[in-house]
């Protein structure tokens, strides 16, 4: 069975250039229609689509339920389902947020769509061009943080995985970079990181993705999760602070609370026996604490715990 799945994945047909262009044209046509309505009405429609996605996307729904049950073993089935449905609503609302951001966000009107908590120290560091790493996760509207930082004039670079559709990729990159944020493709990011750090810029990562067999395993909601080493290694190599930030949606509105939940300073890890493990666990714990405040805003559909530690696999075989 596993061999069949790998074979199907290996032979999955890629879209032709014409197919990619047609998808892009259809999306732009749909967005032209969507932009005729105020963002609040479109967000309401997005919630409807999210509920439909929960109902019909069986594999995604089952994965979200499995992740929620493992992460919140004390919660009943009703809570699990309500949280899962709301997380799917938030997932679709995020797509609306991204395309509407250039139309809604204006620097002089920031109080109409955002509030800020514990950001002063990090803001000062960025204003002084002190190199800094900012990390976030697939929680709330993680996209808007980089967009807003660019809007406010900070020198910020975000690492992103490019889309397979090159037309969609260019469109979304243009949207994300419209206010000054710079996007770097994940595949070639390592070549640019040293220069970015040395010029005193801020480098942003989404840091809650499964890192595969080469990752470092840390605790996340009571289970081991493979996590990328690159953030911790970069911080150690260049003695960089790490800011852990989240952006929570307020209700059903286009309004977000931006919070810096943890600032990890180099002095904190210099005496640790394993600085890389300590750093990775520390910012992962900060994510978990944030998610627990409102679990409905996390991507429970995410395959965060896909890769398992070797000793865990060995234990299953022995049993």
C-alpha positions as CSV (number, residue, x, y, z in Angstrom):
1,X,0.0,0.0,0.0
2,X,2.8,2.4,0.9
3,X,4.6,1.6,-2.3
4,X,1.4,2.4,-4.3
5,X,1.1,5.8,-2.6
6,X,4.7,6.6,-3.4
7,X,4.3,5.5,-7.0
8,X,1.2,7.7,-7.4
9,X,3.0,10.7,-5.9
10,X,6.0,10.1,-8.1
11,X,3.9,10.1,-11.3
12,X,1.6,12.9,-10.4
13,X,1.2,15.0,-13.6
14,X,2.3,18.6,-13.4
15,X,0.1,21.3,-15.0
16,X,1.2,22.7,-18.3
17,X,1.9,26.4,-18.8
18,X,-1.5,26.8,-20.5
19,X,-3.3,25.1,-17.6
20,X,-1.4,27.3,-15.1
21,X,-2.4,30.4,-17.0
22,X,-6.0,29.4,-17.2
23,X,-6.2,28.8,-13.5
24,X,-4.6,32.2,-12.9
25,X,-7.1,33.9,-15.3
26,X,-10.0,32.2,-13.6
27,X,-8.8,33.3,-10.2
28,X,-8.3,36.9,-11.3
29,X,-11.8,36.9,-12.8
30,X,-13.2,35.6,-9.5
31,X,-11.3,38.2,-7.5
32,X,-12.6,41.0,-9.8
33,X,-16.1,39.9,-8.7
34,X,-15.1,39.5,-5.1
35,X,-13.6,43.0,-4.9
36,X,-17.1,44.5,-5.6
37,X,-18.1,43.6,-2.0
38,X,-16.8,44.9,1.3
39,X,-14.3,42.7,3.1
40,X,-16.6,41.9,6.0
41,X,-19.2,40.4,3.6
42,X,-16.5,38.4,1.8
43,X,-15.2,37.1,5.1
44,X,-18.8,35.9,5.9
45,X,-18.9,34.0,2.6
46,X,-15.4,32.6,3.5
47,X,-16.8,31.1,6.7
48,X,-19.5,29.4,4.7
49,X,-16.9,27.9,2.4
50,X,-14.9,26.8,5.4
51,X,-17.8,24.9,6.8
52,X,-18.3,23.3,3.4
53,X,-14.7,22.4,3.3
54,X,-15.0,20.7,6.7
55,X,-18.0,18.7,5.5
56,X,-16.6,17.5,2.1
57,X,-12.8,17.4,2.5
58,X,-12.9,14.1,4.4
59,X,-9.2,13.4,4.6
60,X,-8.4,16.9,5.9
61,X,-11.3,16.8,8.4
62,X,-10.1,13.4,9.7
63,X,-6.5,14.7,10.1
64,X,-7.7,17.8,12.0
65,X,-9.8,15.7,14.3
66,X,-6.9,13.3,14.9
67,X,-4.5,16.2,15.7
68,X,-7.0,17.9,18.0
69,X,-7.8,14.7,20.0
70,X,-4.1,14.0,20.5
71,X,-3.4,17.6,21.5
72,X,-6.4,18.0,23.8
73,X,-7.2,14.6,25.2
74,X,-9.4,16.1,27.9
75,X,-11.9,17.7,25.5
76,X,-15.1,16.0,24.3
77,X,-16.1,15.2,20.8
78,X,-18.4,18.3,20.5
79,X,-15.5,20.7,21.4
80,X,-13.2,18.9,19.0
81,X,-15.7,19.3,16.1
82,X,-16.5,22.9,16.9
83,X,-12.8,23.8,17.1
84,X,-12.1,21.9,13.9
85,X,-14.9,23.6,12.0
86,X,-13.8,27.1,13.1
87,X,-10.2,26.3,12.2
88,X,-11.4,25.5,8.6
89,X,-13.3,28.8,8.6
90,X,-10.2,30.7,9.6
91,X,-8.2,28.9,6.9
92,X,-10.5,30.2,4.2
93,X,-10.7,33.7,5.8
94,X,-6.9,33.9,5.7
95,X,-7.1,33.7,1.9
96,X,-9.5,36.6,1.9
97,X,-7.2,38.6,4.2
98,X,-4.2,38.1,1.9
99,X,-5.9,39.4,-1.3
100,X,-7.7,42.2,0.5
101,X,-4.7,43.5,2.5
102,X,-3.5,46.0,-0.2
103,X,-7.0,47.4,-0.4
104,X,-7.7,47.7,3.3
105,X,-4.3,48.4,5.0
106,X,-3.2,52.0,5.2
107,X,-0.4,53.1,7.5
108,X,-2.2,56.1,8.9
109,X,-5.3,54.0,9.7
110,X,-3.6,51.1,11.4
111,X,-5.8,51.3,14.5
112,X,-8.8,50.3,12.4
113,X,-7.5,46.8,11.7
114,X,-4.7,46.1,14.2
115,X,-3.6,46.4,17.8
116,X,-0.2,45.6,19.3
117,X,1.0,43.9,22.5
118,X,4.5,43.6,23.9
119,X,6.1,44.8,20.6
120,X,8.1,47.8,21.8
121,X,11.5,46.1,22.4
122,X,11.4,44.3,19.0
123,X,10.2,47.5,17.3
124,X,13.1,49.4,18.7
125,X,15.6,46.7,17.6
126,X,14.3,46.8,14.0
127,X,14.3,50.6,14.0
128,X,17.9,50.6,15.1
129,X,18.8,48.1,12.3
130,X,19.9,45.4,14.8
131,X,19.7,42.0,13.1
132,X,16.9,39.9,14.3
133,X,15.0,36.7,13.6
134,X,11.3,36.7,13.8
135,X,9.4,33.4,13.8
136,X,5.7,32.6,13.7
137,X,3.5,29.6,12.9
138,X,0.4,28.7,10.9
139,X,-1.8,30.5,13.4
140,X,-4.3,33.4,12.9
141,X,-3.2,35.7,10.1
142,X,0.5,35.0,10.0
143,X,0.8,36.7,6.6
144,X,-0.3,40.1,7.8
145,X,2.7,40.6,10.2
146,X,5.2,40.8,7.4
147,X,2.9,43.0,5.4
148,X,2.4,45.4,8.2
149,X,6.1,45.6,9.1
150,X,6.8,46.5,5.4
151,X,4.0,49.1,5.6
152,X,5.6,50.7,8.6
153,X,9.0,50.9,6.8
154,X,11.0,48.2,8.5
155,X,13.6,46.3,6.5
156,X,12.2,42.8,6.5
157,X,12.7,39.7,4.5
158,X,10.4,36.7,4.7
159,X,11.2,33.1,3.7
160,X,8.5,31.5,1.6
161,X,7.9,28.4,-0.5
162,X,7.0,29.3,-4.1
163,X,3.8,28.0,-5.6
164,X,4.0,25.5,-8.5
165,X,1.8,27.7,-10.6
166,X,4.3,30.5,-11.7
167,X,1.5,32.9,-12.6
168,X,-0.2,32.6,-9.2
169,X,3.2,32.7,-7.5
170,X,4.1,36.1,-9.1
171,X,0.7,37.5,-8.3
172,X,0.8,36.5,-4.6
173,X,4.5,37.6,-4.3
174,X,3.5,41.0,-5.7
175,X,0.7,41.3,-3.2
176,X,2.9,40.4,-0.3
177,X,5.7,42.7,-1.4
178,X,3.6,45.7,-2.3
179,X,4.3,47.6,0.9
180,X,8.0,46.9,1.2
181,X,8.3,43.3,2.6
182,X,10.8,41.3,0.6
183,X,10.1,37.6,-0.2
184,X,12.9,35.1,-0.6
185,X,12.3,31.7,-2.1
186,X,12.9,28.9,0.4
187,X,15.1,26.9,-1.9
188,X,17.7,29.6,-2.3
189,X,17.4,31.3,1.0
190,X,20.6,30.0,2.6
191,X,22.7,31.9,0.1
192,X,21.1,35.2,1.1
193,X,20.9,34.9,4.8
194,X,24.4,36.0,5.7
195,X,24.1,39.2,3.7
196,X,20.6,39.9,5.2
197,X,21.9,39.5,8.7
198,X,25.1,41.5,8.2
199,X,23.1,44.5,6.8
200,X,21.0,44.6,10.0
201,X,17.7,43.4,8.4
202,X,15.0,41.3,10.0
203,X,14.6,37.8,8.7
204,X,11.2,36.1,9.2
205,X,10.3,32.4,9.2
206,X,7.2,30.2,9.5
207,X,8.7,27.7,12.0
208,X,6.0,25.1,12.6
209,X,6.4,22.8,9.6
210,X,7.4,19.2,9.7
211,X,11.2,19.0,9.0
212,X,11.4,15.3,8.0
213,X,14.1,12.9,9.1
214,X,16.8,15.6,9.3
215,X,14.9,17.8,11.8
216,X,15.4,18.1,15.5
217,X,12.6,16.6,17.6
218,X,11.0,18.8,20.3
219,X,7.8,18.6,22.4
220,X,4.7,20.2,20.8
221,X,1.3,19.5,22.5
222,X,2.7,16.4,24.3
223,X,4.2,14.8,21.2
224,X,7.5,14.9,19.5
225,X,7.5,17.1,16.4
226,X,10.4,17.3,13.8
227,X,11.5,20.9,13.6
228,X,13.9,22.7,11.3
229,X,17.4,23.3,12.7
230,X,18.1,26.3,10.5
231,X,16.6,28.9,12.8
232,X,18.5,27.8,15.9
233,X,21.7,27.3,13.9
234,X,21.5,30.8,12.4
235,X,20.8,32.4,15.8
236,X,23.8,30.6,17.3
237,X,26.2,31.4,14.4
238,X,25.4,35.1,14.4
239,X,24.4,35.6,18.0
240,X,20.9,36.8,17.0
241,X,17.8,37.4,19.2
242,X,14.7,35.5,18.2
243,X,11.3,37.1,18.4
244,X,8.2,34.8,18.5
245,X,5.2,36.6,17.2
246,X,1.6,35.7,16.5
247,X,-1.4,37.5,15.0
248,X,-4.9,36.6,16.3
249,X,-8.1,37.5,14.5
250,X,-10.7,39.4,16.6
251,X,-14.0,37.7,16.1
252,X,-15.0,37.5,12.4
253,X,-13.5,40.9,11.4
254,X,-10.6,42.1,9.5
255,X,-8.9,43.0,12.7
256,X,-5.9,41.4,14.4
257,X,-4.0,41.5,17.6
258,X,-0.3,41.4,16.9
259,X,1.6,40.0,19.9
260,X,5.3,39.4,20.6
261,X,4.9,36.4,22.9
262,X,8.6,35.7,23.5
263,X,12.0,37.4,22.9
264,X,14.8,34.9,23.2
265,X,18.2,36.6,23.8
266,X,21.6,35.0,23.0
267,X,22.6,35.2,26.7
268,X,19.9,32.7,27.5
269,X,21.4,29.8,25.6
270,X,25.1,30.4,26.0
271,X,25.4,28.1,29.1
272,X,23.0,25.4,27.9
273,X,24.3,21.9,27.2
274,X,22.6,21.7,23.9
275,X,21.8,25.3,22.7
276,X,20.2,24.2,19.4
277,X,17.7,21.9,21.2
278,X,17.0,24.5,23.9
279,X,16.3,27.3,21.4
280,X,14.1,25.1,19.2
281,X,12.1,23.9,22.2
282,X,11.8,27.4,23.6
283,X,10.2,29.0,20.6
284,X,8.0,25.9,19.9
285,X,6.8,26.1,23.5
286,X,5.9,29.8,22.9
287,X,3.9,28.8,19.9
288,X,2.0,26.2,21.9
289,X,1.2,28.6,24.7
290,X,-0.2,31.1,22.1
291,X,-2.3,28.4,20.3
292,X,-3.8,27.3,23.6
293,X,-5.3,30.8,24.1
294,X,-7.5,30.2,21.0
295,X,-7.0,26.8,19.3
296,X,-9.5,27.6,16.6
297,X,-7.0,29.8,14.8
298,X,-4.4,27.0,14.3
299,X,-4.0,24.9,11.1
300,X,-5.0,21.5,12.6
301,X,-5.1,20.2,9.1
302,X,-1.3,20.6,9.0
303,X,0.7,17.4,9.1
304,X,2.9,18.7,11.9
305,X,3.6,15.3,13.5
306,X,4.1,13.4,10.3
307,X,7.7,12.4,10.9
308,X,8.2,10.2,14.0
309,X,11.4,9.7,16.0
310,X,13.4,6.5,15.4
311,X,13.1,5.3,19.0
312,X,9.3,5.7,18.8
313,X,9.1,3.5,15.6
314,X,11.4,0.9,17.2
315,X,9.1,0.8,20.3
316,X,6.1,0.2,18.1
317,X,7.9,-2.7,16.3
318,X,8.9,-4.3,19.5
319,X,5.3,-4.2,20.9
